[in-house]
Amino acid sequence: MQPKTKNLKASAVGNFMEWFDFTLYGFFAVAIGANFFPSDDPMLSTMSSYTAFAAGFIARPLGAWFFGRKADLWGRKPVLIITLLLMGFATLLVVVAPSYKDAGVIGSVMVVIGRLMAGLAAAGEIGAAASMAVEAAPVERRGLWGGMFAGSTYLGVAAGGLVAMLCYGLLGTEATNDWGWRVGYATGLLIVPVGYWVRRRIHAEHPNAVVAETPTNAATAGMIFRVAGLTAFGSAVFYVVIVFMPVYASRQLGISMGTGMAIAMGASVVTSLACVLGGWLSDVYGRKRVMYTGLFVGAVAAWPLFMMLLKVPSVASMAAFQWTCAAALGVLGGAALALMVESFPASKRATGVGLGYSLGVMLFGAMAPAVNALALSKGMTLAPIAYLTIGALVTWLALVMTPETHPAHSKAHQQAAV
């Protein structure tokens, strides 16, 4: 296997493991809420759990800045090994935390600390790993390789959903919410041996040695905020449609948690496949054209499908809503990764991509489940679709302001050719 192909594999496999680990919390949020944030109102307990979930996102900008700077100065390999070890320790903290019934707030504090550490690790991961994956690709296949890397994220989420589904399906809801979630959550500890074995084989290359064939004309600071905007719709889809919907279906629609997990897992697989498609199409038609297509389909199709879900709640209507949004997210995200990486000089990519992405997820993903849970508790049944629409508008505005980076489709390249 060629060294650059090894780098793509190491990036993707490690990214798969980190996101498998990170999103297990979201799928077990109800169980974690019952154990560490008990309340007479189950919805308030779930909201408290999601608030702890959000703590991981609050730490992300700091993690992206710190680890991104180190990745740009030291190279990608050492940072990617450090972040997976940090994620493993964060998972261990949650697994061994004593319940509120046994130790009061001690376990709750351990859970929050674990989520903060997981947020630091995930933020450091995305900038360095995404940069390395796209840098390793031939110029004409950067979109495809970026799409494959992005797809590994959602395969990791699907694997997390599968673990949660098996726990709820085999152990039952009561046993899983009591103790079985710890068994499922502990599978996230696999990140340490598997991730280390893969990443120690990375072909190390200092970022300053990588030539940026398509440098951006925009200032780095401005591009960071545009990257944050580009992630708005994807964050809304992921954390509302995929992570939150199983809870929504259970509380509002009478669909069992296990069935909701299965549909969410399917949505994650759809997103992963669509990421590869979106990345490949962006190599042919340009990054922005493909992103506009995914954004338009997702924003427009979501409304009638969500209204159908409210009117006729069923497995079919829920799957139609989730999987359509997931496909749109994948096409958008598969093309977006190359655009984001190409928009920064090589020596600032890990910091720029990681910080922009982390800011976007913090603003539009961190509190999405908690905000929607609160809105639904107040009878605001249209909250999920309204949240998606706001995210779509922010991403559209950021995309309008972002220059095209694909050589054959950028204005700068076309003018130079003339």
C-alpha positions as CSV (number, residue, x, y, z in Angstrom):
1,M,0.0,0.0,0.0
2,Q,1.4,3.4,-1.0
3,P,2.3,5.8,1.9
4,K,-0.4,8.3,0.9
5,T,-3.0,5.6,0.7
6,K,-2.0,4.5,4.2
7,N,-2.5,8.0,5.4
8,L,-6.1,8.0,4.1
9,K,-6.8,4.7,5.7
10,A,-5.3,5.8,9.0
11,S,-7.3,9.0,8.9
12,A,-10.5,7.3,8.1
13,V,-10.2,4.4,10.5
14,G,-9.2,6.6,13.3
15,N,-11.9,9.0,12.5
16,F,-14.4,6.1,12.5
17,M,-13.3,5.0,15.9
18,E,-13.4,8.6,17.4
19,W,-16.9,9.3,16.2
20,F,-18.2,5.8,17.2
21,D,-16.9,6.7,20.6
22,F,-18.1,10.3,20.7
23,T,-21.7,9.6,19.6
24,L,-22.4,6.6,21.9
25,Y,-23.3,9.2,24.5
26,G,-26.0,10.6,22.3
27,F,-27.6,7.2,21.7
28,F,-27.5,6.4,25.4
29,A,-28.6,9.9,26.6
30,V,-31.9,8.7,28.1
31,A,-30.1,6.0,30.2
32,I,-27.3,8.4,31.2
33,G,-29.8,11.0,32.2
34,A,-31.7,8.5,34.4
35,N,-28.4,7.4,36.1
36,F,-26.7,10.7,36.6
37,F,-29.3,13.5,36.2
38,P,-32.5,12.0,37.8
39,S,-35.7,13.9,37.8
40,D,-39.4,13.2,38.4
41,D,-39.9,14.4,34.8
42,P,-38.2,12.1,32.3
43,M,-38.0,14.9,29.8
44,L,-36.0,17.1,32.2
45,S,-33.7,14.2,33.0
46,T,-33.1,13.7,29.2
47,M,-32.5,17.5,28.8
48,S,-29.9,17.5,31.6
49,S,-28.1,14.6,29.9
50,Y,-28.1,16.5,26.6
51,T,-26.8,19.5,28.4
52,A,-23.8,17.5,29.6
53,F,-23.5,16.2,26.0
54,A,-23.3,19.9,25.0
55,A,-20.3,20.4,27.4
56,G,-18.2,18.4,24.9
57,F,-18.9,21.0,22.2
58,I,-18.1,23.9,24.4
59,A,-14.6,22.6,24.8
60,R,-14.2,22.0,21.1
61,P,-12.9,25.5,20.0
62,L,-10.2,25.3,22.6
63,G,-9.3,21.7,21.5
64,A,-9.3,22.7,17.8
65,W,-7.0,25.7,18.4
66,F,-4.6,23.8,20.7
67,F,-4.3,20.6,18.8
68,G,-4.6,22.2,15.4
69,R,-1.7,24.5,16.2
70,K,0.4,21.5,17.3
71,A,-0.6,19.5,14.2
72,D,0.5,22.5,11.9
73,L,3.8,22.8,13.8
74,W,4.7,19.2,14.6
75,G,2.9,17.4,11.8
76,R,-0.3,15.4,11.8
77,K,0.8,12.0,13.2
78,P,1.7,12.8,16.9
79,V,-1.5,14.9,17.4
80,L,-3.7,12.1,15.9
81,I,-2.2,9.6,18.3
82,I,-2.7,11.9,21.3
83,T,-6.3,12.7,20.5
84,L,-7.4,9.1,20.3
85,L,-5.7,8.3,23.7
86,L,-7.6,11.3,25.2
87,M,-10.9,10.1,23.7
88,G,-10.3,6.6,25.2
89,F,-9.7,8.1,28.7
90,A,-12.8,10.3,28.4
91,T,-14.8,7.2,27.6
92,L,-13.4,5.3,30.6
93,L,-14.4,8.1,32.9
94,V,-18.1,7.8,31.9
95,V,-18.1,4.0,32.0
96,V,-16.8,3.8,35.6
97,A,-18.7,6.9,37.0
98,P,-20.9,5.9,39.9
99,S,-24.6,6.7,39.5
100,Y,-26.3,9.6,41.3
101,K,-28.1,7.1,43.6
102,D,-24.7,5.6,44.7
103,A,-22.5,8.6,45.0
104,G,-24.5,11.8,44.5
105,V,-23.0,14.4,42.2
106,I,-19.6,12.7,42.0
107,G,-20.6,10.6,39.1
108,S,-22.4,13.5,37.4
109,V,-19.2,15.6,37.6
110,M,-17.2,12.7,36.2
111,V,-19.6,12.5,33.2
112,V,-19.3,16.2,32.5
113,I,-15.5,16.0,32.7
114,G,-15.5,13.0,30.4
115,R,-17.6,15.0,27.9
116,L,-15.3,18.0,28.1
117,M,-12.3,15.7,27.4
118,A,-14.1,14.0,24.5
119,G,-14.8,17.4,23.0
120,L,-11.2,18.4,23.2
121,A,-10.2,15.1,21.5
122,A,-12.8,15.3,18.8
123,A,-12.0,18.9,17.9
124,G,-8.3,18.1,17.7
125,E,-9.1,15.1,15.5
126,I,-11.1,16.7,12.8
127,G,-8.7,19.4,11.7
128,A,-5.6,17.2,11.6
129,A,-7.2,14.1,10.2
130,A,-9.2,15.9,7.5
131,S,-6.2,17.9,6.4
132,M,-4.0,14.8,6.1
133,A,-6.7,12.9,4.2
134,V,-7.1,15.6,1.5
135,E,-3.4,16.4,1.4
136,A,-2.7,12.7,0.6
137,A,-5.0,12.7,-2.4
138,P,-4.1,13.4,-6.0
139,V,-5.3,16.9,-6.9
140,E,-8.0,15.5,-9.2
141,R,-9.4,13.2,-6.5
142,R,-9.3,15.4,-3.5
143,G,-13.1,15.6,-3.4
144,L,-13.5,11.8,-3.5
145,W,-10.9,11.2,-0.8
146,G,-12.4,13.9,1.3
147,G,-15.8,12.3,0.8
148,M,-14.5,8.9,1.9
149,F,-13.0,10.5,5.0
150,A,-16.3,12.3,5.8
151,G,-18.1,9.0,5.2
152,S,-16.1,7.3,7.9
153,T,-17.6,9.7,10.4
154,Y,-21.1,8.5,9.7
155,L,-20.1,4.9,9.6
156,G,-18.8,5.4,13.1
157,V,-22.1,6.9,14.1
158,A,-23.9,3.9,12.5
159,A,-21.7,1.5,14.5
160,G,-22.7,3.4,17.7
161,G,-26.3,3.2,16.7
162,L,-25.9,-0.6,16.1
163,V,-24.4,-1.0,19.6
164,A,-27.3,0.9,21.2
165,M,-29.9,-1.0,19.2
166,L,-28.4,-4.3,20.3
167,C,-28.4,-3.3,23.9
168,Y,-32.0,-2.1,23.8
169,G,-33.1,-5.1,21.7
170,L,-31.3,-7.9,23.6
171,L,-31.4,-6.5,27.1
172,G,-34.7,-4.6,27.0
173,T,-35.3,-0.9,27.8
174,E,-35.3,-1.3,31.6
175,A,-32.1,-3.3,31.9
176,T,-30.3,-1.1,29.4
177,N,-31.3,2.1,31.1
178,D,-30.2,0.6,34.4
179,W,-26.8,-1.0,33.7
180,G,-26.7,-2.3,30.1
181,W,-25.7,1.1,28.7
182,R,-22.4,0.7,30.4
183,V,-21.6,-2.5,28.5
184,G,-22.5,-0.8,25.2
185,Y,-20.5,2.4,26.1
186,A,-17.5,0.4,27.1
187,T,-17.1,-0.8,23.5
188,G,-15.8,2.7,22.8
189,L,-12.6,1.8,24.6
190,L,-11.7,-0.2,21.5
191,I,-10.5,3.2,20.1
192,V,-7.2,2.9,22.0
193,P,-5.8,-0.4,20.6
194,V,-7.4,-0.2,17.2
195,G,-6.7,3.5,16.6
196,Y,-3.1,3.3,17.8
197,W,-2.3,0.2,15.7
198,V,-3.6,2.0,12.6
199,R,-2.1,5.4,13.2
200,R,1.4,4.3,14.2
201,R,1.7,3.3,10.5
202,I,1.1,6.9,9.2
203,H,3.6,8.2,6.8
204,A,4.6,11.4,8.6
205,E,5.0,14.5,6.5
206,H,5.4,18.0,7.8
207,P,2.5,20.2,6.7
208,N,5.0,22.9,5.5
209,A,6.2,20.4,3.0
210,V,2.8,20.1,1.4
211,V,2.2,22.3,-1.5
212,A,-1.2,24.1,-1.6
213,E,-2.2,24.0,-5.2
214,T,-5.4,25.9,-4.6
215,P,-4.7,28.6,-2.0
216,T,-7.6,30.8,-0.9
217,N,-7.6,34.6,-1.4
218,A,-9.7,35.1,1.7
219,A,-8.1,36.0,5.1
220,T,-7.7,33.0,7.4
221,A,-9.8,34.5,10.1
222,G,-12.7,35.2,7.7
223,M,-12.5,31.7,6.3
224,I,-12.7,30.2,9.8
225,F,-16.1,31.9,10.3
226,R,-17.3,30.8,6.9
227,V,-16.4,27.2,7.7
228,A,-18.4,27.6,10.9
229,G,-21.4,28.7,8.7
230,L,-20.8,25.9,6.2
231,T,-21.3,23.3,9.1
232,A,-24.6,24.8,10.3
233,F,-27.0,22.8,8.3
234,G,-25.0,19.6,8.6
235,S,-24.9,20.0,12.4
236,A,-28.6,20.6,12.6
237,V,-29.4,17.5,10.5
238,F,-27.0,15.3,12.4
239,Y,-27.8,16.3,15.9
240,V,-31.6,16.8,15.4
241,V,-32.5,14.3,12.7
242,I,-30.1,11.5,13.5
243,V,-29.1,11.8,17.2
244,F,-32.3,13.3,18.7
245,M,-35.0,11.7,16.5
246,P,-35.0,8.3,18.3
247,V,-35.8,10.1,21.6
248,Y,-38.4,12.3,19.8
249,A,-40.0,9.2,18.2
250,S,-40.2,7.5,21.6
251,R,-41.6,10.5,23.5
252,Q,-43.9,12.0,20.8
253,L,-44.8,9.3,18.2
254,G,-45.0,6.1,20.1
255,I,-42.2,4.4,18.2
256,S,-40.0,2.3,20.3
257,M,-36.4,3.3,21.2
258,G,-35.0,0.2,19.5
259,T,-36.8,0.9,16.3
260,G,-35.8,4.6,16.4
261,M,-32.2,3.5,16.8
262,A,-32.4,1.2,13.8
263,I,-33.8,4.0,11.6
264,A,-31.1,6.4,12.8
265,M,-28.4,3.8,12.1
266,G,-29.8,3.4,8.6
267,A,-29.7,7.2,8.2
268,S,-26.0,7.2,9.2
269,V,-25.2,4.6,6.5
270,V,-27.1,6.6,3.9
271,T,-25.1,9.7,4.9
272,S,-21.8,7.8,4.6
273,L,-22.6,6.6,1.1
274,A,-23.8,10.0,0.0
275,C,-20.6,11.6,1.3
276,V,-18.6,9.5,-1.2
277,L,-21.0,10.4,-4.0
278,G,-20.8,14.1,-3.1
279,G,-17.0,14.1,-2.9
280,W,-16.8,12.3,-6.3
281,L,-19.3,14.7,-7.9
282,S,-17.4,17.7,-6.6
283,D,-14.3,16.5,-8.5
284,V,-16.4,16.6,-11.7
285,Y,-18.7,19.6,-11.2
286,G,-17.0,21.7,-8.6
287,R,-17.4,21.8,-4.8
288,K,-20.0,24.6,-4.5
289,R,-22.4,23.4,-7.2
290,V,-22.7,20.0,-5.5
291,M,-23.0,21.6,-2.1
292,Y,-25.8,23.9,-3.3
293,T,-27.6,20.8,-4.6
294,G,-27.4,18.9,-1.4
295,L,-28.5,22.0,0.6
296,F,-31.5,22.7,-1.6
297,V,-32.8,19.1,-1.6
298,G,-32.4,18.8,2.2
299,A,-34.0,22.2,3.0
300,V,-36.9,21.8,0.6
301,A,-37.7,18.1,1.1
302,A,-37.6,18.2,4.9
303,W,-40.8,20.2,5.3
304,P,-43.3,18.0,3.6
305,L,-41.7,14.8,5.0
306,F,-41.7,16.1,8.5
307,M,-45.4,17.2,8.2
308,M,-46.2,13.7,7.0
309,L,-44.4,12.2,10.0
310,L,-46.5,14.3,12.3
311,K,-49.7,13.5,10.5
312,V,-49.0,9.8,10.0
313,P,-46.4,8.7,12.6
314,S,-44.9,5.4,11.4
315,V,-41.6,3.7,10.8
316,A,-42.0,4.4,7.0
317,S,-42.7,8.1,7.4
318,M,-39.9,8.5,10.0
319,A,-37.4,6.7,7.7
320,A,-38.4,8.8,4.7
321,F,-37.8,12.0,6.7
322,Q,-34.5,10.9,8.2
323,W,-33.0,9.2,5.2
324,T,-33.8,12.0,2.8
325,C,-32.2,14.5,5.1
326,A,-29.3,12.2,5.6
327,A,-28.7,11.8,1.9
328,A,-28.8,15.6,1.4
329,L,-26.3,16.0,4.3
330,G,-24.0,13.4,2.8
331,V,-23.9,15.1,-0.6
332,L,-23.3,18.5,1.0
333,G,-20.7,17.2,3.5
334,G,-18.8,15.0,1.0
335,A,-18.1,18.0,-1.2
336,A,-17.6,20.4,1.7
337,L,-14.6,18.7,3.2
338,A,-12.3,19.3,0.2
339,L,-13.6,22.9,0.0
340,M,-12.7,23.6,3.6
341,V,-9.3,22.1,3.5
342,E,-8.4,23.7,0.2
343,S,-9.4,27.1,1.5
344,F,-6.4,27.3,3.9
345,P,-2.7,27.3,3.3
346,A,-1.1,24.0,4.2
347,S,0.6,25.4,7.3
348,K,-2.7,26.6,8.8
349,R,-5.1,23.9,7.7
350,A,-5.4,21.8,10.8
351,T,-6.0,24.9,12.9
352,G,-8.3,26.6,10.4
353,V,-10.5,23.6,9.5
354,G,-10.7,22.3,13.1
355,L,-11.5,25.7,14.6
356,G,-14.1,26.6,12.0
357,Y,-15.8,23.2,12.2
358,S,-15.7,23.2,16.0
359,L,-17.3,26.7,16.2
360,G,-20.0,25.7,13.8
361,V,-20.8,22.5,15.7
362,M,-20.8,24.3,19.0
363,L,-23.2,27.0,17.8
364,F,-25.6,24.8,15.8
365,G,-25.1,21.3,17.2
366,A,-24.2,21.5,20.9
367,M,-27.6,22.5,22.2
368,A,-29.7,21.2,19.4
369,P,-31.0,18.1,21.3
370,A,-31.6,20.1,24.5
371,V,-33.3,23.0,22.7
372,N,-35.6,20.7,20.8
373,A,-36.4,18.6,23.9
374,L,-37.4,21.8,25.7
375,A,-39.4,23.1,22.8
376,L,-41.3,19.8,22.5
377,S,-42.0,19.8,26.2
378,K,-43.7,23.1,25.6
379,G,-45.8,21.7,22.8
380,M,-43.8,23.2,19.9
381,T,-44.0,20.2,17.6
382,L,-42.4,22.1,14.6
383,A,-39.2,22.8,16.5
384,P,-37.0,20.2,14.7
385,I,-37.9,21.4,11.2
386,A,-37.6,25.1,12.2
387,Y,-34.1,24.3,13.6
388,L,-33.2,22.7,10.3
389,T,-34.4,25.7,8.3
390,I,-32.4,28.1,10.3
391,G,-29.3,26.0,9.8
392,A,-29.9,25.8,6.0
393,L,-30.1,29.6,5.7
394,V,-26.8,30.1,7.6
395,T,-25.1,27.5,5.4
396,W,-26.5,29.1,2.2
397,L,-25.1,32.5,3.3
398,A,-21.7,31.1,4.1
399,L,-21.6,29.2,0.8
400,V,-22.4,32.3,-1.1
401,M,-19.4,34.1,0.6
402,T,-16.9,31.2,0.1
403,P,-14.8,31.2,-3.1
404,E,-14.7,28.0,-5.2
405,T,-11.5,26.0,-4.8
406,H,-11.7,23.3,-7.4
407,P,-9.1,24.2,-10.1
408,A,-11.4,23.7,-13.1
409,H,-14.3,25.6,-11.7
410,S,-12.8,28.5,-9.7
411,K,-12.9,32.0,-11.3
412,A,-9.2,32.6,-10.5
413,H,-8.2,29.5,-12.4
414,Q,-10.4,30.4,-15.4
415,Q,-9.0,33.9,-15.5
416,A,-5.4,32.6,-15.3
417,A,-6.1,30.2,-18.2
418,V,-7.3,33.1,-20.4
